[in-house]
Amino acid sequence: MPPGLPQYVVKITAKGRAYYYFRYKGKLLGGKFEADPKSPDFHRDYAERLERYVKSPRIQNPYSAPGTIGALVTEYRGSPE
């Protein structure tokens, strides 16, 4: 982790530009951050992702979060027919 970036944030350089992602347990979650890492919007978005993917005990698999295709597949597999 480069100095100055919060935990779980990775910097990926592509096309000569730096992109920042939230990486947890080897997976990039939530897409890229739209705001600059020094802005308040970035820190708000980071706090939301931290709460959703790391601190929330109710979501074991982030891909099965309510409203996702993963949740739909889980519900389908658990149905009686």
MINUPA-221904 format. One record per residue: chain; x, y, z of N, C-alpha, C, O in turn; residue in one letter; residue number from 1. Coordinates in nm, 2 decimals, decimal comma. Layout:
REM residues N
<r "A"; <X; Y; Z>; <X; Y; Z>; <X; Y; Z>; <X; Y; Z>; "A"; NUM>
...
END
This chain:
REM residues 81
<r "A"; <0,08; -0,12; 0,00>; <0,00; 0,00; 0,00>; <0,09; 0,12; 0,00>; <0,17; 0,14; 0,09>; "M"; 1>
<r "A"; <0,08; 0,21; -0,10>; <0,15; 0,33; -0,10>; <0,12; 0,42; 0,02>; <0,01; 0,42; 0,07>; "P"; 2>
<r "A"; <0,22; 0,50; 0,06>; <0,19; 0,59; 0,18>; <0,08; 0,69; 0,14>; <0,07; 0,74; 0,03>; "P"; 3>
<r "A"; <-0,01; 0,71; 0,24>; <-0,12; 0,81; 0,22>; <-0,25; 0,75; 0,18>; <-0,35; 0,82; 0,18>; "G"; 4>
<r "A"; <-0,25; 0,63; 0,13>; <-0,38; 0,56; 0,10>; <-0,44; 0,49; 0,21>; <-0,36; 0,42; 0,29>; "L"; 5>
<r "A"; <-0,57; 0,49; 0,23>; <-0,63; 0,42; 0,34>; <-0,62; 0,27; 0,32>; <-0,59; 0,22; 0,21>; "P"; 6>
<r "A"; <-0,64; 0,19; 0,42>; <-0,64; 0,05; 0,42>; <-0,74; 0,00; 0,32>; <-0,85; 0,06; 0,31>; "Q"; 7>
<r "A"; <-0,70; -0,10; 0,24>; <-0,79; -0,17; 0,14>; <-0,80; -0,09; 0,01>; <-0,87; -0,13; -0,08>; "Y"; 8>
<r "A"; <-0,73; 0,02; 0,00>; <-0,73; 0,10; -0,13>; <-0,61; 0,07; -0,21>; <-0,50; 0,08; -0,15>; "V"; 9>
<r "A"; <-0,63; 0,03; -0,33>; <-0,51; 0,01; -0,42>; <-0,51; 0,10; -0,54>; <-0,62; 0,15; -0,58>; "V"; 10>
<r "A"; <-0,39; 0,13; -0,58>; <-0,38; 0,22; -0,70>; <-0,33; 0,14; -0,82>; <-0,24; 0,06; -0,81>; "K"; 11>
<r "A"; <-0,41; 0,15; -0,93>; <-0,37; 0,08; -1,05>; <-0,35; 0,19; -1,16>; <-0,44; 0,27; -1,18>; "I"; 12>
<r "A"; <-0,24; 0,18; -1,23>; <-0,21; 0,28; -1,33>; <-0,24; 0,21; -1,47>; <-0,18; 0,10; -1,50>; "T"; 13>
<r "A"; <-0,32; 0,27; -1,55>; <-0,35; 0,22; -1,68>; <-0,37; 0,34; -1,77>; <-0,43; 0,45; -1,73>; "A"; 14>
<r "A"; <-0,33; 0,33; -1,89>; <-0,34; 0,44; -1,99>; <-0,28; 0,57; -1,94>; <-0,33; 0,68; -1,97>; "K"; 15>
<r "A"; <-0,18; 0,56; -1,86>; <-0,11; 0,68; -1,81>; <-0,18; 0,75; -1,70>; <-0,15; 0,86; -1,67>; "G"; 16>
<r "A"; <-0,29; 0,69; -1,64>; <-0,37; 0,75; -1,54>; <-0,38; 0,66; -1,42>; <-0,38; 0,54; -1,43>; "R"; 17>
<r "A"; <-0,39; 0,72; -1,30>; <-0,41; 0,64; -1,18>; <-0,55; 0,62; -1,15>; <-0,63; 0,71; -1,15>; "A"; 18>
<r "A"; <-0,59; 0,50; -1,12>; <-0,72; 0,46; -1,08>; <-0,72; 0,40; -0,94>; <-0,62; 0,33; -0,91>; "Y"; 19>
<r "A"; <-0,81; 0,43; -0,85>; <-0,81; 0,38; -0,72>; <-0,93; 0,29; -0,70>; <-1,05; 0,32; -0,74>; "Y"; 20>
<r "A"; <-0,91; 0,17; -0,63>; <-1,01; 0,07; -0,61>; <-1,01; 0,02; -0,47>; <-0,91; 0,04; -0,40>; "Y"; 21>
<r "A"; <-1,12; -0,03; -0,42>; <-1,13; -0,09; -0,29>; <-1,11; -0,24; -0,30>; <-1,18; -0,30; -0,37>; "F"; 22>
<r "A"; <-1,00; -0,29; -0,24>; <-0,97; -0,43; -0,25>; <-0,98; -0,50; -0,12>; <-0,91; -0,45; -0,02>; "R"; 23>
<r "A"; <-1,06; -0,60; -0,11>; <-1,08; -0,67; 0,01>; <-1,08; -0,82; -0,02>; <-1,16; -0,87; -0,10>; "Y"; 24>
<r "A"; <-1,00; -0,90; 0,05>; <-0,99; -1,04; 0,04>; <-0,96; -1,08; -0,11>; <-1,02; -1,18; -0,16>; "K"; 25>
<r "A"; <-0,88; -1,00; -0,17>; <-0,83; -1,03; -0,31>; <-0,93; -0,99; -0,42>; <-0,90; -1,02; -0,54>; "G"; 26>
<r "A"; <-1,04; -0,92; -0,38>; <-1,13; -0,88; -0,49>; <-1,15; -0,73; -0,49>; <-1,15; -0,67; -0,38>; "K"; 27>
<r "A"; <-1,16; -0,68; -0,61>; <-1,19; -0,54; -0,62>; <-1,34; -0,52; -0,61>; <-1,42; -0,57; -0,69>; "L"; 28>
<r "A"; <-1,39; -0,44; -0,51>; <-1,53; -0,43; -0,48>; <-1,58; -0,29; -0,50>; <-1,51; -0,19; -0,47>; "L"; 29>
<r "A"; <-1,70; -0,28; -0,56>; <-1,76; -0,15; -0,57>; <-1,72; -0,06; -0,69>; <-1,76; 0,05; -0,70>; "G"; 30>
<r "A"; <-1,63; -0,11; -0,78>; <-1,59; -0,03; -0,89>; <-1,48; 0,07; -0,85>; <-1,44; 0,07; -0,73>; "G"; 31>
<r "A"; <-1,44; 0,15; -0,94>; <-1,33; 0,25; -0,91>; <-1,39; 0,37; -0,83>; <-1,51; 0,40; -0,85>; "K"; 32>
<r "A"; <-1,30; 0,43; -0,76>; <-1,34; 0,55; -0,69>; <-1,35; 0,66; -0,79>; <-1,25; 0,68; -0,87>; "F"; 33>
<r "A"; <-1,45; 0,74; -0,79>; <-1,46; 0,85; -0,89>; <-1,39; 0,98; -0,85>; <-1,34; 1,05; -0,93>; "E"; 34>
<r "A"; <-1,38; 0,99; -0,72>; <-1,31; 1,12; -0,66>; <-1,17; 1,10; -0,64>; <-1,12; 0,98; -0,62>; "A"; 35>
<r "A"; <-1,09; 1,21; -0,63>; <-0,95; 1,21; -0,59>; <-0,94; 1,16; -0,45>; <-1,02; 1,20; -0,36>; "D"; 36>
<r "A"; <-0,83; 1,09; -0,42>; <-0,81; 1,04; -0,28>; <-0,80; 1,14; -0,17>; <-0,81; 1,12; -0,05>; "P"; 37>
<r "A"; <-0,77; 1,27; -0,21>; <-0,76; 1,38; -0,11>; <-0,89; 1,45; -0,09>; <-0,90; 1,54; -0,01>; "K"; 38>
<r "A"; <-0,99; 1,41; -0,16>; <-1,12; 1,49; -0,15>; <-1,21; 1,43; -0,05>; <-1,20; 1,31; -0,01>; "S"; 39>
<r "A"; <-1,30; 1,51; 0,01>; <-1,40; 1,46; 0,10>; <-1,50; 1,35; 0,04>; <-1,54; 1,26; 0,11>; "P"; 40>
<r "A"; <-1,53; 1,37; -0,09>; <-1,62; 1,27; -0,15>; <-1,55; 1,13; -0,15>; <-1,62; 1,03; -0,14>; "D"; 41>
<r "A"; <-1,42; 1,12; -0,18>; <-1,35; 1,00; -0,17>; <-1,36; 0,93; -0,04>; <-1,39; 0,81; -0,02>; "F"; 42>
<r "A"; <-1,34; 1,01; 0,07>; <-1,35; 0,96; 0,20>; <-1,49; 0,91; 0,24>; <-1,50; 0,82; 0,32>; "H"; 43>
<r "A"; <-1,59; 0,98; 0,19>; <-1,73; 0,94; 0,22>; <-1,75; 0,80; 0,15>; <-1,81; 0,71; 0,21>; "R"; 44>
<r "A"; <-1,71; 0,79; 0,02>; <-1,73; 0,67; -0,05>; <-1,65; 0,56; 0,01>; <-1,70; 0,44; 0,02>; "D"; 45>
<r "A"; <-1,53; 0,59; 0,06>; <-1,45; 0,49; 0,13>; <-1,52; 0,44; 0,25>; <-1,52; 0,32; 0,28>; "Y"; 46>
<r "A"; <-1,57; 0,53; 0,33>; <-1,64; 0,49; 0,46>; <-1,76; 0,40; 0,43>; <-1,78; 0,30; 0,50>; "A"; 47>
<r "A"; <-1,83; 0,43; 0,32>; <-1,95; 0,35; 0,29>; <-1,90; 0,21; 0,25>; <-1,97; 0,11; 0,29>; "E"; 48>
<r "A"; <-1,80; 0,20; 0,17>; <-1,75; 0,07; 0,13>; <-1,69; -0,01; 0,24>; <-1,71; -0,13; 0,25>; "R"; 49>
<r "A"; <-1,62; 0,06; 0,33>; <-1,57; -0,01; 0,45>; <-1,68; -0,07; 0,54>; <-1,67; -0,18; 0,58>; "L"; 50>
<r "A"; <-1,78; 0,01; 0,55>; <-1,90; -0,04; 0,63>; <-1,97; -0,15; 0,56>; <-2,00; -0,25; 0,63>; "E"; 51>
<r "A"; <-1,98; -0,14; 0,43>; <-2,06; -0,25; 0,36>; <-1,98; -0,38; 0,35>; <-2,04; -0,49; 0,37>; "R"; 52>
<r "A"; <-1,85; -0,37; 0,31>; <-1,78; -0,49; 0,28>; <-1,69; -0,55; 0,40>; <-1,67; -0,67; 0,40>; "Y"; 53>
<r "A"; <-1,66; -0,46; 0,49>; <-1,57; -0,51; 0,60>; <-1,63; -0,52; 0,73>; <-1,62; -0,62; 0,80>; "V"; 54>
<r "A"; <-1,70; -0,42; 0,77>; <-1,76; -0,41; 0,91>; <-1,90; -0,47; 0,92>; <-1,94; -0,50; 1,03>; "K"; 55>
<r "A"; <-1,97; -0,49; 0,81>; <-2,11; -0,54; 0,82>; <-2,11; -0,69; 0,84>; <-2,07; -0,76; 0,75>; "S"; 56>
<r "A"; <-2,15; -0,74; 0,96>; <-2,15; -0,88; 0,98>; <-2,26; -0,95; 0,91>; <-2,26; -1,08; 0,90>; "P"; 57>
<r "A"; <-2,36; -0,88; 0,86>; <-2,48; -0,95; 0,80>; <-2,45; -0,99; 0,66>; <-2,52; -1,08; 0,61>; "R"; 58>
<r "A"; <-2,35; -0,94; 0,59>; <-2,32; -0,97; 0,46>; <-2,19; -1,06; 0,46>; <-2,08; -1,00; 0,47>; "I"; 59>
<r "A"; <-2,20; -1,19; 0,45>; <-2,09; -1,28; 0,45>; <-2,02; -1,27; 0,31>; <-1,89; -1,27; 0,31>; "Q"; 60>
<r "A"; <-2,09; -1,27; 0,20>; <-2,04; -1,26; 0,07>; <-2,08; -1,13; 0,01>; <-2,20; -1,11; -0,01>; "N"; 61>
<r "A"; <-1,99; -1,04; -0,02>; <-2,03; -0,91; -0,08>; <-2,11; -0,92; -0,21>; <-2,18; -0,83; -0,25>; "P"; 62>
<r "A"; <-2,09; -1,03; -0,28>; <-2,16; -1,05; -0,41>; <-2,30; -1,10; -0,39>; <-2,38; -1,11; -0,48>; "Y"; 63>
<r "A"; <-2,34; -1,13; -0,27>; <-2,47; -1,17; -0,24>; <-2,55; -1,06; -0,16>; <-2,65; -1,09; -0,10>; "S"; 64>
<r "A"; <-2,50; -0,94; -0,17>; <-2,57; -0,83; -0,11>; <-2,71; -0,81; -0,17>; <-2,73; -0,84; -0,28>; "A"; 65>
<r "A"; <-2,80; -0,77; -0,09>; <-2,94; -0,75; -0,14>; <-2,94; -0,66; -0,26>; <-2,87; -0,56; -0,27>; "P"; 66>
<r "A"; <-3,02; -0,70; -0,37>; <-3,03; -0,62; -0,49>; <-2,93; -0,66; -0,59>; <-2,92; -0,60; -0,70>; "G"; 67>
<r "A"; <-2,84; -0,76; -0,57>; <-2,74; -0,80; -0,67>; <-2,78; -0,93; -0,73>; <-2,87; -1,00; -0,69>; "T"; 68>
<r "A"; <-2,72; -0,96; -0,84>; <-2,75; -1,09; -0,91>; <-2,71; -1,21; -0,83>; <-2,78; -1,31; -0,83>; "I"; 69>
<r "A"; <-2,60; -1,19; -0,75>; <-2,56; -1,30; -0,66>; <-2,67; -1,33; -0,56>; <-2,69; -1,45; -0,52>; "G"; 70>
<r "A"; <-2,74; -1,23; -0,51>; <-2,85; -1,25; -0,42>; <-2,97; -1,33; -0,49>; <-3,03; -1,41; -0,43>; "A"; 71>
<r "A"; <-2,99; -1,29; -0,61>; <-3,09; -1,36; -0,69>; <-3,06; -1,50; -0,71>; <-3,15; -1,59; -0,70>; "L"; 72>
<r "A"; <-2,93; -1,53; -0,74>; <-2,89; -1,67; -0,76>; <-2,90; -1,75; -0,63>; <-2,95; -1,87; -0,63>; "V"; 73>
<r "A"; <-2,86; -1,69; -0,52>; <-2,87; -1,76; -0,39>; <-3,02; -1,79; -0,35>; <-3,05; -1,90; -0,31>; "T"; 74>
<r "A"; <-3,11; -1,69; -0,38>; <-3,25; -1,71; -0,36>; <-3,31; -1,82; -0,44>; <-3,38; -1,91; -0,40>; "E"; 75>
<r "A"; <-3,26; -1,82; -0,57>; <-3,31; -1,93; -0,67>; <-3,27; -2,07; -0,62>; <-3,34; -2,16; -0,62>; "Y"; 76>
<r "A"; <-3,14; -2,08; -0,58>; <-3,09; -2,21; -0,54>; <-3,15; -2,26; -0,42>; <-3,16; -2,38; -0,39>; "R"; 77>
<r "A"; <-3,20; -2,17; -0,33>; <-3,26; -2,21; -0,21>; <-3,41; -2,23; -0,22>; <-3,48; -2,27; -0,12>; "G"; 78>
<r "A"; <-3,47; -2,21; -0,34>; <-3,61; -2,23; -0,36>; <-3,64; -2,38; -0,37>; <-3,56; -2,46; -0,41>; "S"; 79>
<r "A"; <-3,76; -2,42; -0,33>; <-3,80; -2,57; -0,33>; <-3,80; -2,63; -0,47>; <-3,77; -2,75; -0,48>; "P"; 80>
<r "A"; <-3,83; -2,56; -0,57>; <-3,83; -2,63; -0,71>; <-3,72; -2,59; -0,79>; <-3,71; -2,63; -0,90>; "E"; 81>
END
